[in-house]
Amino acid sequence: MPRRIRAAAALLSPIVAALLLAPGAEATSTPQAPSPAPAKPGARAQGDCAGPPALRPYTFPALPRVTNRFLPLRPGTRLVLTGDVAGEDHTVVTTVTDLTKVIDGVRTVVVYDQDLSGKKVQESELAFFAQDWRGAVWRLGEYPELYENGRLVGAPDTWISGVQDAQAGIAMLARPRVGSPTYTEGLAPEIGFWDCATVFQTGQSVCVEVGCFDNVLVTDEFAPLDPEGGHQRKSYAPQVGNIKVVPVGEENPETLSLTEFTQLSAKELAAVDKEVLKQDKRGYRISPDVYGTTPPAEPAGVTGLLALS
């Protein structure tokens, strides 16, 4: 669940836009945020976030298997985080499907996120992850459909690695440690999206509604193109994933904690897969220039399930 800072492309200053979009720009170049704000206590300065590392498809397995300690993506896993955004009830339901999709030469796991305000869906997102041979988990794109009063209004924040200069980023380090360099979680200059994270704390004990967890990792997440947007501290429990989100200096603070952690039955997972495949198909009509460039999502199959589990 990335930090939702979606600025219009116009937010990029001419200098930043030129740097991000320049032909032949190095993948390791460091774009500078316009008028960066002072770093928050315990976090690195905004400008310390370098561009994403180069994506090398040959470093990923033919069948995706995400087993990272702090971001395991086992098919059928469902996490429900509840809380509020700016005082309004908010729920995020994340389900790991057993579907895969090839993004920028890498076969990814499809994760289904639904953001609800009360009982109404505000956003329905397909996100794509893969783990490289070192154990780092990459985010390779997102297709978030937006809803208003139950009506689909579009998916303007769609980004796919390799399309319109968007680049995959690191969703979780292989071996996160305090002092590890700040890393980019994804970069999409066309929509003004650039999320970064720093390892803030390790070895923490955190209690949420479903229980208490030890050896928790806490990351500090921020968007360099929105220096006034504040930070988010995200807690990740071993073999579970994200269990808590706490805002630091946000104008519209989002606070969430894990209230449900379950494994779906085969029948329940099949129902989720059906809805995801419908959304995947719809994406070719809603976002033809970006999402429409990707091959369809497809079931992993028996062999794939063995690799994913």
Sequence and secondary structure as in RCSB ss.txt:
>XXXX:A:sequence
MPRRIRAAAALLSPIVAALLLAPGAEATSTPQAPSPAPAKPGARAQGDCAGPPALRPYTFPALPRVTNRFLPLRP
GTRLVLTGDVAGEDHTVVTTVTDLTKVIDGVRTVVVYDQDLSGKKVQESELAFFAQDWRGAVWRLGEYPELYENG
RLVGAPDTWISGVQDAQAGIAMLARPRVGSPTYTEGLAPEIGFWDCATVFQTGQSVCVEVGCFDNVLVTDEFAPL
DPEGGHQRKSYAPQVGNIKVVPVGEENPETLSLTEFTQLSAKELAAVDKEVLKQDKRGYRISPDVYGTTPPAEPA
GVTGLLALS
>XXXX:A:secstr
        GGGS HHHHHHHH TT  TT     SS     TTS  GGG        GGGS SS     SSS   T
TEEEEEEEEETTEEEEEEEEEEEEEEEETTEEEEEEEEEEEETTEEEEEEEEEEEE TTS EEEEEEEEEEEETT
EEEE TT EETTSTT EEEEEE SS  TT   EEEEEEGGGTEEEEEEEEEEEEEEEETTEEEEEEEEEEEE TT
 TTS EEEEEEETTTEEEEEEEES SS EEEEEEEEEE  HHHHHHHHHHHHHHHHHHHHHSTTTGGGS   EE 
HHHHHHHH 
